[in-house]
Amino acid sequence: MATLKQIRQRIRAAKNIQQITRAMKLVSAARLKRATDRVLEARPYADKMREFMQSLASGGNLPSHPLMEKREVKRILVILITSDRGLAGAYNTSLIRRAADFIKSQTVPVTMITVGKKGTQFFSKRGYSIEESVTVPSSGARLSDAVQVTRKARQMFENGEVDAVYVIYARFFSAIRQTPQVVQLAPIEAPVSEGGVSGDYRFEPDSASLLGALLPRYFQTLVWQSMLESTASEFGARMTAMTSATDNAGKMINSLTLKANRERQAGITKEILEVVGGAEALKS
C-alpha cells in the first residue's frame, strides 16, 4: 500500500501534468481558430474552381493534357498527410490505418509522399517506398509545402513514374470530428455537372491554353485544401485530447487528495491511540 509520502509525490506529478496539458489545450485552441478560418476562407475558392471545371467540361470535348492522361495503372502514388507531433488522440492512428488499408487493397506497387513525421516514421520502419517526406512547422502547413508536394507529384505523374495519384487526409468538420478521406488527384477527371446541362462555348484564348493554365492550378488547389483541412483537424484533435487529459488529471488529483487525507487521518488516529495506550500503561 502506498505511503502518504508516495501519494503526495503522485499528486505533485499529476498537477505538473495537468499544467502542461492545460497549456497545450490553450495553444491548440488558439491555433484551431486560425486554422478553421483558413479552411473556411479556402473552401469557396476550391468550390469555385470546381464549378469552373464543370462549366469548362460542359462546353464539349476537352483537349488533351498530361494531367488528364488516362493509362493502365501500373504504379500508384499516395500523398499521406499526418502531423509532426503526437498527443492528438486518434488523429494520426486513423490516418495511418486508412492509408495502410488502402495500400493493401491495391494490386499494383504503391509509392508514397509523406507530409508529417508520424506517417514517415510508421511506413519507413515497415519498408514502404517513400519517394519524399515533408515536415511541417508546429503552426501548420504552409503554401510552400503544398507547392513542393504538388511539384513532385506532378513530375512523377507526367513523367510516367506513376499512373495515378491519391491524397489521404483528414477532412475537418469540428473539433471532435475529423474523417480520413481518400481523394484521387490524377488523372484529373472533369467534375460532372449536376443536371447534365451542356452548352456551346467559344474560348479566348484557345481551350488548350486555358486548360494548360487551369489544370495545374486546380491540382495545387486540391493539395493545398487537403493540407489546410488536415491542419485544422490536427489542432481540433489535439485540443480535444488535451481537454480530456486535463480533466482526467483533475479527477486523479481529487482522488489522490482524498486518499492522502484518509492516510493522514489514519496516521493521526494511530498516534493518538499510541499516546492513550502509553498513558494507560503508566497509570497501571
Residue frames relative to the residue before (quaternion, step in Angstrom):
aa qw qx qy qz dx dy dz
M 1.0000 0.0000 0.0000 0.0000 0.00 0.00 0.00
A 0.5103 -0.6740 0.4417 0.3004 3.58 -0.92 0.92
T 0.4172 -0.6915 0.5323 0.2538 3.53 -1.07 0.79
L 0.6844 -0.4752 0.3546 0.4243 3.56 -1.30 0.27
K 0.6357 0.5309 -0.3291 0.4536 3.60 1.01 -0.79
Q 0.6630 0.5025 -0.3019 0.4656 3.60 0.95 -0.86
I 0.6370 0.5207 -0.3285 0.4639 3.59 1.01 -0.78
R 0.6600 0.5012 -0.3113 0.4651 3.60 0.96 -0.83
Q 0.6140 0.5323 -0.3426 0.4715 3.59 1.10 -0.65
R 0.6510 0.5006 -0.3101 0.4789 3.58 1.01 -0.80
I 0.6200 0.5332 -0.3443 0.4613 3.61 1.04 -0.69
R 0.6563 0.5023 -0.3124 0.4683 3.59 0.94 -0.88
A 0.6482 0.5135 -0.3182 0.4636 3.59 0.99 -0.83
A 0.6577 0.5046 -0.3096 0.4657 3.59 0.96 -0.85
K 0.6435 0.5118 -0.3286 0.4646 3.61 1.01 -0.73
N 0.6335 0.5188 -0.3335 0.4672 3.60 1.01 -0.75
I 0.6509 0.5009 -0.3108 0.4783 3.59 0.97 -0.86
Q 0.6399 0.5351 -0.3253 0.4453 3.58 0.98 -0.83
Q 0.6414 0.5189 -0.3247 0.4625 3.59 1.00 -0.77
I 0.6585 0.5069 -0.3057 0.4646 3.58 0.99 -0.86
T 0.6958 0.4698 -0.2881 0.4606 3.58 0.81 -0.96
R 0.6238 0.5267 -0.3484 0.4606 3.60 1.05 -0.67
A 0.6494 0.5061 -0.3185 0.4698 3.59 0.99 -0.82
M 0.6588 0.4996 -0.3106 0.4690 3.59 0.96 -0.84
K 0.6177 0.5416 -0.3418 0.4563 3.58 1.07 -0.71
L 0.6727 0.4951 -0.2983 0.4619 3.60 0.93 -0.88
V 0.6417 0.5120 -0.3214 0.4720 3.58 1.01 -0.82
S 0.6711 0.4973 -0.2984 0.4618 3.58 0.90 -0.90
A 0.6312 0.5335 -0.3358 0.4518 3.58 1.03 -0.75
A 0.6599 0.4963 -0.3099 0.4713 3.58 0.97 -0.82
R 0.6831 0.4714 -0.2869 0.4785 3.58 0.95 -0.86
L 0.5985 0.5625 -0.3628 0.4402 3.58 1.09 -0.64
K 0.6252 0.5420 -0.3417 0.4457 3.60 0.97 -0.80
R 0.6822 0.4687 -0.2928 0.4787 3.58 0.87 -0.92
A 0.6654 0.5078 -0.3107 0.4504 3.59 0.93 -0.87
T 0.6348 0.5239 -0.3280 0.4636 3.57 1.03 -0.78
D 0.6325 0.5247 -0.3297 0.4647 3.58 0.99 -0.80
R 0.6549 0.5100 -0.3164 0.4591 3.60 0.97 -0.82
V 0.6429 0.5148 -0.3260 0.4641 3.59 0.99 -0.81
L 0.6914 0.4811 -0.2848 0.4577 3.57 0.85 -0.96
E 0.6488 0.5041 -0.3194 0.4722 3.59 1.12 -0.60
A 0.6988 0.4778 -0.2737 0.4565 3.60 1.06 -0.74
R 0.5800 0.6249 -0.3812 0.3574 3.61 1.04 -0.62
P 0.6527 0.5021 -0.3546 0.4429 3.67 0.83 -0.75
Y 0.6328 0.5241 -0.3396 0.4577 3.60 1.02 -0.74
A 0.6633 0.4933 -0.3085 0.4706 3.58 0.94 -0.88
D 0.6459 0.5140 -0.3221 0.4636 3.58 1.01 -0.78
K 0.6565 0.5042 -0.3116 0.4666 3.58 1.00 -0.80
M 0.6134 0.5290 -0.3457 0.4737 3.59 1.07 -0.67
R 0.6434 0.5155 -0.3154 0.4699 3.57 1.00 -0.81
E 0.6435 0.5169 -0.3187 0.4661 3.59 0.97 -0.85
F 0.6539 0.5138 -0.3175 0.4557 3.56 0.98 -0.82
M 0.6315 0.5171 -0.3269 0.4764 3.56 1.08 -0.75
Q 0.6285 0.5228 -0.3332 0.4697 3.58 1.01 -0.74
S 0.6581 0.5088 -0.3047 0.4638 3.55 0.96 -0.90
L 0.6587 0.5068 -0.3043 0.4655 3.56 0.99 -0.86
A 0.6661 0.5085 -0.3065 0.4515 3.58 0.97 -0.83
S 0.6593 0.5173 -0.3131 0.4469 3.58 1.07 -0.67
G 0.5884 0.6001 -0.3614 0.4038 3.58 1.26 -0.18
G 0.7252 -0.3759 0.2422 0.5236 3.59 1.21 0.09
N 0.7482 -0.3590 0.2898 0.4767 3.55 -1.30 -0.31
L 0.3377 -0.7482 0.5379 0.1918 3.55 -0.85 0.99
P 0.5230 -0.6182 0.4713 0.3495 3.60 -1.07 0.60
S 0.6128 -0.5665 0.4018 0.3770 3.57 -1.23 0.42
H 0.0096 0.7660 -0.6424 0.0239 3.53 -1.23 0.62
P 0.6023 -0.5984 0.3764 0.3707 3.63 -0.98 0.75
L 0.6847 0.4908 -0.2993 0.4480 3.61 0.99 -0.73
M 0.6981 0.4331 -0.2686 0.5029 3.60 1.26 -0.24
E 0.4453 0.7159 -0.4414 0.3073 3.57 1.28 0.02
K 0.1711 -0.7804 0.5972 0.0713 3.55 -0.71 1.13
R 0.0949 0.7837 -0.6051 0.1030 3.55 -0.85 1.03
E 0.6850 -0.4639 0.3468 0.4420 3.54 -1.25 0.21
V 0.3745 -0.7473 0.5078 0.2085 3.56 -0.77 1.07
K 0.0060 -0.8072 0.5883 -0.0485 3.54 -0.52 1.27
R 0.7850 0.0586 -0.0344 0.6158 3.58 1.25 -0.36
I 0.1975 -0.7949 0.5695 0.0688 3.57 -0.96 0.92
L 0.2194 -0.7389 0.6220 0.1380 3.55 -1.16 0.72
V 0.1122 -0.7815 0.6128 0.0343 3.56 -0.90 1.02
I 0.1819 -0.7448 0.6343 0.0997 3.56 -0.88 1.01
L 0.0768 -0.8108 0.5802 -0.0031 3.58 -0.45 1.24
I 0.1359 -0.7982 0.5856 0.0398 3.57 -0.74 1.10
T 0.0863 0.7649 -0.6301 0.1024 3.56 -0.59 1.24
S 0.5730 -0.5767 0.4371 0.3848 3.58 -1.21 -0.39
D 0.5466 -0.6034 0.4679 0.3437 3.55 -1.30 0.24
R 0.7777 0.2807 -0.1324 0.5466 3.58 1.15 -0.61
G 0.4682 -0.6683 0.5071 0.2775 3.50 -1.30 0.42
L 0.6108 0.5729 -0.4178 0.3523 3.56 -1.15 -0.74
A 0.5358 0.5986 -0.4124 0.4295 3.56 0.99 0.88
G 0.6210 -0.5610 0.3482 0.4224 3.57 1.05 0.69
A 0.7768 -0.3158 0.2615 0.4780 3.54 -1.00 -0.91
Y 0.2956 0.8015 -0.4858 0.1850 3.60 1.25 0.22
N 0.7440 0.3961 -0.2278 0.4876 3.59 0.64 -1.10
T 0.6301 0.5577 -0.3373 0.4222 3.58 0.99 -0.83
S 0.6781 0.4906 -0.3020 0.4563 3.59 0.89 -0.89
L 0.6507 0.5051 -0.3197 0.4682 3.60 1.02 -0.74
I 0.6627 0.4982 -0.3056 0.4683 3.58 0.92 -0.89
R 0.6479 0.5066 -0.3221 0.4688 3.59 0.97 -0.79
R 0.6479 0.5123 -0.3203 0.4639 3.59 0.98 -0.82
A 0.6595 0.4972 -0.3095 0.4713 3.58 0.97 -0.82
A 0.6534 0.5148 -0.3183 0.4547 3.59 0.94 -0.85
D 0.6500 0.5068 -0.3161 0.4698 3.59 0.98 -0.81
F 0.6506 0.5161 -0.3199 0.4561 3.58 0.98 -0.84
I 0.6650 0.5021 -0.3087 0.4586 3.58 0.93 -0.89
K 0.6598 0.5131 -0.3121 0.4517 3.60 0.96 -0.85
S 0.6664 0.5180 -0.3063 0.4402 3.59 1.11 -0.64
Q 0.6045 0.5669 -0.3590 0.4293 3.61 1.23 -0.24
T 0.3539 -0.7380 0.5435 0.1862 3.54 -1.18 0.70
V 0.6827 0.4112 -0.2739 0.5383 3.60 1.30 0.04
P 0.6427 -0.5244 0.3717 0.4169 3.62 -1.18 0.38
V 0.1810 -0.7741 0.6019 0.0760 3.55 -1.15 0.74
T 0.0890 -0.7588 0.6429 0.0550 3.55 -0.98 0.91
M 0.2897 -0.8027 0.5116 0.1002 3.56 -1.14 0.64
I 0.1422 -0.6767 0.7050 0.1577 3.47 -1.44 0.40
T 0.1347 -0.8208 0.5534 0.0436 3.58 -0.52 1.16
V 0.1372 -0.7516 0.6419 0.0652 3.54 -1.00 0.92
G 0.7487 0.2803 -0.2361 0.5524 3.58 -0.41 1.23
K 0.5200 -0.6882 0.4199 0.2824 3.57 -0.90 0.96
K 0.6079 0.5887 -0.3723 0.3811 3.60 0.99 -0.71
G 0.6787 0.4661 -0.2928 0.4862 3.58 0.92 -0.85
T 0.6317 0.5430 -0.3267 0.4466 3.57 1.02 -0.82
Q 0.6773 0.5006 -0.2945 0.4516 3.58 0.86 -0.97
F 0.6680 0.5150 -0.3118 0.4374 3.58 0.89 -0.89
F 0.7758 0.3842 -0.2102 0.4542 3.58 0.65 -1.07
S 0.6121 0.5420 -0.3648 0.4456 3.62 1.09 -0.53
K 0.6538 0.5159 -0.3151 0.4551 3.60 1.03 -0.74
R 0.7246 0.4168 -0.2329 0.4970 3.58 1.20 -0.47
G 0.6077 -0.6420 0.3182 0.3424 3.54 1.22 0.49
Y 0.3916 0.7083 -0.5012 0.3061 3.60 1.14 0.41
S 0.5047 -0.6479 0.4824 0.3047 3.56 -1.17 0.61
I 0.0193 -0.7916 0.6099 -0.0318 3.58 -0.58 1.19
E 0.3179 -0.7848 0.5101 0.1512 3.54 -0.47 1.26
E 0.7854 -0.1053 0.1128 0.5994 3.56 0.97 -0.85
S 0.1439 -0.7742 0.6104 0.0849 3.57 -1.12 0.71
V 0.1456 -0.7853 0.6008 0.0349 3.54 -1.00 0.92
T 0.2218 -0.7552 0.6021 0.1342 3.56 -0.92 0.92
V 0.2291 -0.7694 0.5829 0.1253 3.55 -1.11 0.67
P 0.5336 -0.6292 0.4456 0.3476 3.61 -1.04 0.64
S 0.6702 -0.5252 0.3478 0.3925 3.55 -1.26 0.39
S 0.6421 0.5320 -0.3229 0.4476 3.58 1.19 -0.49
G 0.6758 -0.4871 0.2964 0.4671 3.60 1.23 -0.14
A 0.6899 -0.4898 0.3457 0.4057 3.55 -1.33 0.24
R 0.2741 -0.7458 0.5879 0.1518 3.53 -1.20 0.68
L 0.6533 -0.5094 0.3814 0.4102 3.55 -1.27 0.36
S 0.6143 0.5556 -0.3499 0.4376 3.59 1.05 -0.71
D 0.6131 0.5345 -0.3503 0.4645 3.61 1.11 -0.62
A 0.6525 0.5062 -0.3092 0.4715 3.58 0.98 -0.83
V 0.6358 0.5248 -0.3263 0.4625 3.57 1.01 -0.80
Q 0.6500 0.5204 -0.3125 0.4572 3.59 0.96 -0.86
V 0.6801 0.4759 -0.2875 0.4778 3.58 0.87 -0.94
T 0.6491 0.5229 -0.3188 0.4513 3.59 0.92 -0.87
R 0.6518 0.5271 -0.3173 0.4435 3.58 0.91 -0.91
K 0.6831 0.4859 -0.2883 0.4627 3.57 0.91 -0.92
A 0.6690 0.4973 -0.3050 0.4605 3.59 0.91 -0.89
R 0.6469 0.5123 -0.3208 0.4649 3.60 0.96 -0.81
Q 0.6469 0.5300 -0.3185 0.4462 3.54 0.93 -0.90
M 0.6818 0.4845 -0.2971 0.4606 3.58 0.89 -0.89
F 0.6784 0.4821 -0.3023 0.4646 3.61 0.98 -0.78
E 0.7059 0.4664 -0.2794 0.4540 3.58 0.83 -0.93
N 0.6715 0.4744 -0.2985 0.4847 3.61 1.15 -0.52
G 0.5222 -0.6669 0.3982 0.3521 3.58 1.26 -0.05
E 0.3975 0.7143 -0.4892 0.3040 3.62 1.22 0.27
V 0.7653 0.0846 -0.0645 0.6348 3.59 1.17 -0.60
D 0.3573 -0.7568 0.5175 0.1782 3.54 -1.19 0.56
A 0.7753 0.1151 -0.1000 0.6130 3.58 1.29 -0.02
V 0.1566 -0.7809 0.6014 0.0634 3.56 -1.09 0.77
Y 0.0358 -0.7863 0.6168 -0.0092 3.56 -0.91 1.00
V 0.1884 -0.7437 0.6250 0.1442 3.55 -1.23 0.51
I 0.1446 -0.7640 0.6257 0.0627 3.55 -1.03 0.91
Y 0.1563 0.7832 -0.5756 0.1757 3.55 -0.59 1.18
A 0.4689 -0.6455 0.5178 0.3086 3.58 -1.32 0.13
R 0.2840 -0.7537 0.5702 0.1620 3.57 -0.63 1.13
F 0.3578 -0.7592 0.5145 0.1758 3.55 -0.87 1.03
F 0.0657 -0.7784 0.6238 0.0242 3.55 -0.91 1.00
S 0.7575 -0.1837 0.1452 0.6095 3.56 0.97 -0.90
A 0.7155 -0.4453 0.3107 0.4397 3.56 -1.29 0.06
I 0.7516 0.3494 -0.2092 0.5189 3.60 1.15 -0.48
R 0.7472 0.3247 -0.2166 0.5379 3.60 1.20 0.08
Q 0.1505 0.7400 -0.6382 0.1499 3.53 -0.67 1.24
T 0.1369 -0.8291 0.5414 0.0260 3.57 -0.65 1.12
P 0.4233 -0.6951 0.5147 0.2698 3.64 -0.77 0.98
Q 0.0994 -0.7961 0.5969 0.0108 3.57 -0.95 0.95
V 0.1607 -0.7390 0.6437 0.1166 3.56 -1.22 0.64
V 0.0089 0.8155 -0.5737 0.0755 3.57 -0.51 1.22
Q 0.3660 -0.7145 0.5527 0.2235 3.56 -0.94 0.90
L 0.2318 -0.7849 0.5651 0.1042 3.55 -0.85 1.04
A 0.8020 -0.0036 0.0427 0.5958 3.57 0.97 -0.84
P 0.4744 -0.1971 -0.8571 0.0399 1.50 -2.02 1.44
I 0.4968 -0.6551 0.4814 0.3038 3.54 -1.07 0.80
E 0.1255 -0.7658 0.6283 0.0560 3.52 -0.93 0.99
A 0.4843 -0.6764 0.4667 0.3002 3.55 -0.78 1.00
P 0.4781 -0.6720 0.4724 0.3111 3.63 -0.76 0.96
V 0.4436 -0.6874 0.5103 0.2651 3.54 -1.03 0.84
S 0.3842 -0.7307 0.5198 0.2198 3.55 -0.78 1.05
E 0.4440 -0.6915 0.4992 0.2747 3.57 -0.84 0.96
G 0.7583 0.3214 -0.2650 0.5014 3.54 -0.87 0.97
G 0.3290 -0.7982 0.4593 0.2090 3.56 1.27 -0.27
V 0.3203 0.7572 -0.5146 0.2435 3.62 1.08 0.60
S 0.0922 -0.7944 0.5996 0.0282 3.55 -0.82 0.98
G 0.0857 -0.8004 0.5924 0.0333 3.52 -1.22 0.46
D 0.4434 -0.6546 0.5403 0.2880 3.52 -1.36 0.14
Y 0.0582 -0.8278 0.5574 -0.0232 3.57 -0.46 1.26
R 0.2231 -0.7196 0.6387 0.1567 3.50 -1.24 0.60
F 0.2581 -0.8147 0.5085 0.1053 3.56 -0.58 1.21
E 0.0399 0.7524 -0.6568 0.0313 3.53 -1.09 0.88
P 0.4317 -0.3292 -0.7854 0.2974 1.63 -0.85 2.34
D 0.7750 -0.3337 0.2283 0.4856 3.57 -1.25 -0.25
S 0.6727 -0.5408 0.3362 0.3768 3.56 -1.23 0.57
A 0.6194 0.5510 -0.3501 0.4360 3.62 1.04 -0.69
S 0.6653 0.4889 -0.3005 0.4775 3.60 0.96 -0.86
L 0.6477 0.5194 -0.3176 0.4581 3.55 0.99 -0.85
L 0.6719 0.4898 -0.2936 0.4717 3.57 0.94 -0.88
G 0.6319 0.5473 -0.3269 0.4407 3.58 1.04 -0.75
A 0.6945 0.4357 -0.2720 0.5038 3.58 1.13 -0.58
L 0.6904 0.5189 -0.2750 0.4225 3.55 1.06 -0.80
L 0.6928 0.5252 -0.3030 0.3903 3.60 0.75 -1.04
P 0.6546 0.4831 -0.3467 0.4667 3.67 0.84 -0.75
R 0.6478 0.5057 -0.3215 0.4704 3.59 1.02 -0.76
Y 0.6320 0.5278 -0.3208 0.4681 3.58 1.05 -0.81
F 0.6369 0.5301 -0.3130 0.4641 3.60 0.98 -0.89
Q 0.6889 0.4711 -0.2824 0.4730 3.59 0.86 -0.97
T 0.6138 0.5550 -0.3486 0.4400 3.59 1.04 -0.71
L 0.6454 0.5173 -0.3210 0.4613 3.58 0.99 -0.81
V 0.6592 0.4972 -0.3083 0.4724 3.59 0.97 -0.85
W 0.6749 0.5017 -0.2945 0.4539 3.58 0.88 -0.96
Q 0.6389 0.5183 -0.3213 0.4690 3.58 1.00 -0.81
S 0.6286 0.5332 -0.3291 0.4606 3.59 1.03 -0.78
M 0.6672 0.4980 -0.3022 0.4643 3.58 0.96 -0.83
L 0.6458 0.5116 -0.3242 0.4648 3.58 0.98 -0.79
E 0.6424 0.5144 -0.3194 0.4697 3.57 0.97 -0.86
S 0.6662 0.5066 -0.3015 0.4568 3.59 0.96 -0.87
T 0.6295 0.5360 -0.3351 0.4518 3.59 1.00 -0.78
A 0.6734 0.4756 -0.2949 0.4831 3.58 0.89 -0.92
S 0.6389 0.5270 -0.3275 0.4548 3.59 1.00 -0.78
E 0.6408 0.5337 -0.3241 0.4466 3.59 0.98 -0.86
F 0.6973 0.4599 -0.2851 0.4701 3.59 0.81 -0.95
G 0.6284 0.5286 -0.3403 0.4581 3.58 1.04 -0.70
A 0.6679 0.4910 -0.2962 0.4744 3.58 0.95 -0.91
R 0.6647 0.4971 -0.3146 0.4606 3.61 0.96 -0.82
M 0.6394 0.5179 -0.3371 0.4575 3.60 0.95 -0.79
T 0.6553 0.5056 -0.3085 0.4688 3.58 0.96 -0.85
A 0.6665 0.5042 -0.3005 0.4596 3.58 0.94 -0.90
M 0.6913 0.4687 -0.2867 0.4694 3.60 0.93 -0.86
T 0.5866 0.5475 -0.3685 0.4694 3.60 1.14 -0.55
S 0.6641 0.4941 -0.2945 0.4775 3.56 0.95 -0.91
A 0.6565 0.5100 -0.3136 0.4588 3.59 0.97 -0.85
T 0.6434 0.5213 -0.3203 0.4601 3.59 1.00 -0.80
D 0.6587 0.5001 -0.3041 0.4728 3.57 0.96 -0.87
N 0.6598 0.5065 -0.3103 0.4603 3.59 0.96 -0.84
A 0.6275 0.5223 -0.3355 0.4700 3.58 1.06 -0.75
G 0.6359 0.5273 -0.3276 0.4586 3.59 1.02 -0.77
K 0.6474 0.5069 -0.3142 0.4746 3.57 1.00 -0.83
M 0.6483 0.5139 -0.3192 0.4623 3.57 1.00 -0.81
I 0.6379 0.5252 -0.3291 0.4571 3.60 0.98 -0.82
N 0.6558 0.5071 -0.3141 0.4627 3.58 0.93 -0.88
S 0.6648 0.5065 -0.3029 0.4580 3.57 0.95 -0.89
L 0.6841 0.4765 -0.2851 0.4730 3.58 0.94 -0.89
T 0.6173 0.5412 -0.3448 0.4552 3.60 1.06 -0.71
L 0.6437 0.5092 -0.3134 0.4776 3.57 1.00 -0.85
K 0.6564 0.5092 -0.3048 0.4658 3.56 0.98 -0.85
A 0.6470 0.5192 -0.3138 0.4619 3.57 1.03 -0.86
N 0.6443 0.5188 -0.3244 0.4588 3.59 0.99 -0.81
R 0.6456 0.5123 -0.3219 0.4660 3.57 1.02 -0.78
E 0.6527 0.5070 -0.3143 0.4670 3.58 0.98 -0.84
R 0.6540 0.5082 -0.3134 0.4646 3.56 0.99 -0.86
Q 0.6535 0.5079 -0.3123 0.4664 3.57 1.00 -0.86
A 0.6442 0.5148 -0.3239 0.4638 3.56 1.03 -0.82
G 0.6428 0.5270 -0.3205 0.4544 3.57 1.05 -0.76
I 0.6548 0.5056 -0.3087 0.4693 3.56 0.99 -0.84
T 0.6388 0.5254 -0.3215 0.4609 3.55 1.00 -0.88
K 0.6485 0.5252 -0.3134 0.4532 3.57 0.97 -0.85
E 0.6572 0.5056 -0.3107 0.4647 3.58 0.99 -0.86
I 0.6382 0.5233 -0.3311 0.4574 3.59 1.00 -0.81
L 0.6545 0.5127 -0.3115 0.4601 3.54 0.97 -0.88
E 0.6388 0.5225 -0.3294 0.4587 3.58 1.04 -0.74
V 0.6482 0.5112 -0.3172 0.4667 3.57 1.03 -0.86
V 0.6665 0.4964 -0.3014 0.4675 3.56 0.93 -0.94
G 0.6471 0.5178 -0.3163 0.4616 3.55 1.00 -0.82
G 0.6529 0.5084 -0.3138 0.4656 3.59 1.00 -0.76
A 0.6493 0.5192 -0.3154 0.4576 3.55 1.02 -0.83
E 0.6569 0.5066 -0.3053 0.4675 3.54 1.00 -0.84
A 0.6226 0.5408 -0.3302 0.4592 3.56 1.11 -0.72
L 0.6583 0.5136 -0.3111 0.4539 3.59 1.04 -0.80
K 0.6278 0.5399 -0.3399 0.4459 3.59 1.09 -0.75
S 0.7052 0.4524 -0.2695 0.4746 3.49 0.97 -0.83
